[in-house]
């Protein structure tokens, strides 16, 4: 799985909340935060498709974008990458460390823990 940039994560957050959006909807939702023009948003979305972060879905003839990986899958990969490359540890970070996050629902903590354990067992699945 490709590692998303900070701005790509901002766009992914909108898609994780709404599942599927058109480029115009993503632009309108993120414009205040990113300050991007519509064409810049489109270029970012196209790069994200090329990186495998997004997939394109045609809905009633409208091109929409959806996250290629779930919020928890992406987070688990980023957390594992952070632990390995920044903290210099191969030990999985406890999912409970994220219990007070506004982004993760309490019921998602256990699922995140399972994903972190799976990544710990399969060294080839870390985010690059």
VOPAGU-2260 file (C-alpha; in pm, 1 decimal, decimal comma):
REM VOPAGU-2260
SITE   aa  ch    i         X         Y         Z
SITE  UNK   A    0       0,0       0,0       0,0
SITE  UNK   A    1     137,1     341,9     -94,9
SITE  UNK   A    2     196,3     590,5     183,5
SITE  UNK   A    3     -35,0     893,2     149,0
SITE  UNK   A    4     102,6    1244,4     193,5
SITE  UNK   A    5     -47,2    1478,4     453,0
SITE  UNK   A    6    -266,5    1647,2     191,1
SITE  UNK   A    7    -373,3    1311,7      49,1
SITE  UNK   A    8    -477,5    1208,6     399,6
SITE  UNK   A    9    -694,5    1521,2     420,7
SITE  UNK   A   10    -874,9    1419,2     101,6
SITE  UNK   A   11    -905,0    1058,6     218,2
SITE  UNK   A   12   -1072,7    1174,3     540,4
SITE  UNK   A   13   -1359,3    1322,4     338,2
SITE  UNK   A   14   -1398,3     997,8     146,4
SITE  UNK   A   15   -1390,4     782,4     459,5
SITE  UNK   A   16   -1673,0     994,4     599,1
SITE  UNK   A   17   -1887,5     986,1     285,1
SITE  UNK   A   18   -1761,0     672,8     104,5
SITE  UNK   A   19   -1776,9     809,2    -251,0
SITE  UNK   A   20   -1762,8    1164,9    -389,4
SITE  UNK   A   21   -1717,5    1340,8    -720,5
SITE  UNK   A   22   -1408,6    1554,9    -777,4
SITE  UNK   A   23   -1624,0    1866,8    -741,5
SITE  UNK   A   24   -1764,9    1746,7    -407,7
SITE  UNK   A   25   -1416,2    1665,3    -276,7
SITE  UNK   A   26   -1291,0    2005,0    -390,0
SITE  UNK   A   27   -1579,0    2190,4    -225,5
SITE  UNK   A   28   -1537,9    1997,0      99,6
SITE  UNK   A   29   -1161,9    2050,2     116,4
SITE  UNK   A   30   -1108,1    2392,4     -43,7
SITE  UNK   A   31   -1102,3    2591,5     281,1
SITE  UNK   A   32    -852,9    2350,2     434,4
SITE  UNK   A   33    -625,7    2307,9     130,2
SITE  UNK   A   34    -667,1    2643,1     -46,0
SITE  UNK   A   35    -635,7    2456,0    -376,5
SITE  UNK   A   36    -792,0    2543,7    -709,7
SITE  UNK   A   37   -1024,6    2286,8    -865,1
SITE  UNK   A   38    -756,6    2183,1   -1116,9
SITE  UNK   A   39    -506,6    2121,4    -834,6
SITE  UNK   A   40    -760,8    1904,8    -653,4
SITE  UNK   A   41    -820,4    1707,5    -975,2
SITE  UNK   A   42    -446,7    1654,2   -1024,6
SITE  UNK   A   43    -412,9    1533,9    -665,2
SITE  UNK   A   44    -701,9    1291,3    -714,7
SITE  UNK   A   45    -547,7    1157,0   -1035,9
SITE  UNK   A   46    -213,3    1103,2    -857,2
SITE  UNK   A   47    -394,5     925,7    -575,1
SITE  UNK   A   48    -560,5     691,2    -825,6
SITE  UNK   A   49    -219,4     620,2    -983,2
SITE  UNK   A   50     -72,0     547,6    -638,2
SITE  UNK   A   51    -355,2     306,1    -561,1
SITE  UNK   A   52    -499,5     521,0    -280,8
SITE  UNK   A   53    -827,9     583,7    -464,1
SITE  UNK   A   54   -1042,7     394,9    -708,6
SITE  UNK   A   55   -1277,9     543,0    -965,8
SITE  UNK   A   56   -1641,5     436,4    -969,2
SITE  UNK   A   57   -1889,7     540,2   -1236,2
SITE  UNK   A   58   -2229,4     613,3   -1080,9
SITE  UNK   A   59   -2508,3     704,7   -1325,1
SITE  UNK   A   60   -2245,6     829,9   -1569,9
SITE  UNK   A   61   -2071,7    1044,5   -1307,1
SITE  UNK   A   62   -1706,3     974,9   -1226,8
SITE  UNK   A   63   -1670,0     940,6    -850,2
SITE  UNK   A   64   -1378,9     858,9    -624,9
SITE  UNK   A   65   -1366,8     613,9    -334,3
SITE  UNK   A   66   -1087,5     522,2     -96,6
SITE  UNK   A   67    -910,0     205,8    -209,3
SITE  UNK   A   68    -838,2     108,4     151,1
SITE  UNK   A   69   -1040,7     154,5     466,2
SITE  UNK   A   70    -955,6     416,4     724,1
SITE  UNK   A   71    -833,0     149,2     966,1
SITE  UNK   A   72    -620,4     -31,8     706,8
SITE  UNK   A   73    -450,8     294,6     614,3
SITE  UNK   A   74    -402,0     396,5     976,1
SITE  UNK   A   75    -259,4      58,6    1073,6
SITE  UNK   A   76      -5,6      82,0     792,0
SITE  UNK   A   77      93,3     436,5     887,5
SITE  UNK   A   78     120,9     345,0    1256,1
SITE  UNK   A   79     337,4      42,6    1176,6
SITE  UNK   A   80     552,8     256,8     947,2
SITE  UNK   A   81     588,2     522,6    1220,2
SITE  UNK   A   82     684,7     263,6    1482,8
SITE  UNK   A   83     943,4     104,9    1256,7
SITE  UNK   A   84    1095,4     413,2    1089,4
SITE  UNK   A   85    1060,8     682,2    1354,4
SITE  UNK   A   86    1054,9     497,4    1686,6
SITE  UNK   A   87    1294,2     225,6    1559,2
SITE  UNK   A   88    1088,2     -57,9    1703,0
SITE  UNK   A   89     936,6    -365,5    1549,2
SITE  UNK   A   90     692,6    -398,1    1838,1
SITE  UNK   A   91     336,2    -299,5    1749,7
SITE  UNK   A   92     204,2      17,2    1911,0
SITE  UNK   A   93    -101,0     -54,3    2125,6
SITE  UNK   A   94    -425,0      50,1    1958,9
SITE  UNK   A   95    -539,5     177,2    2298,3
SITE  UNK   A   96    -296,3     466,7    2250,3
SITE  UNK   A   97    -550,4     610,3    2005,1
SITE  UNK   A   98    -853,5     572,7    2231,6
SITE  UNK   A   99    -898,2     948,2    2275,3
SITE  UNK   A  100    -876,5    1030,2    1906,4
SITE  UNK   A  101   -1166,5    1226,1    1759,9
SITE  UNK   A  102   -1104,6    1040,7    1435,0
SITE  UNK   A  103   -1138,5     683,0    1561,6
SITE  UNK   A  104   -1465,7     558,6    1702,5
SITE  UNK   A  105   -1437,9     362,0    2028,5
SITE  UNK   A  106   -1564,6      46,7    1857,0
SITE  UNK   A  107   -1287,5      77,8    1595,3
SITE  UNK   A  108   -1005,5      54,8    1851,5
SITE  UNK   A  109   -1028,7    -323,8    1876,9
SITE  UNK   A  110   -1035,1    -362,6    1496,6
SITE  UNK   A  111    -729,7    -135,4    1468,6
SITE  UNK   A  112    -550,8    -352,8    1726,2
SITE  UNK   A  113    -620,4    -662,2    1517,4
SITE  UNK   A  114    -486,0    -493,6    1203,5
SITE  UNK   A  115    -171,1    -382,0    1385,9
SITE  UNK   A  116    -111,9    -737,2    1509,1
SITE  UNK   A  117    -161,6    -872,7    1155,3
SITE  UNK   A  118      90,5    -623,2    1017,7
SITE  UNK   A  119     334,1    -720,1    1292,4
SITE  UNK   A  120     308,0   -1084,2    1183,4
SITE  UNK   A  121     347,9   -1000,0     812,4
SITE  UNK   A  122     648,0    -772,0     764,4
SITE  UNK   A  123     574,6    -740,1     390,7
SITE  UNK   A  124     250,7    -548,7     450,1
SITE  UNK   A  125     391,1    -225,2     590,8
SITE  UNK   A  126     319,2     106,7     420,4
SITE  UNK   A  127     595,0     224,6     188,4
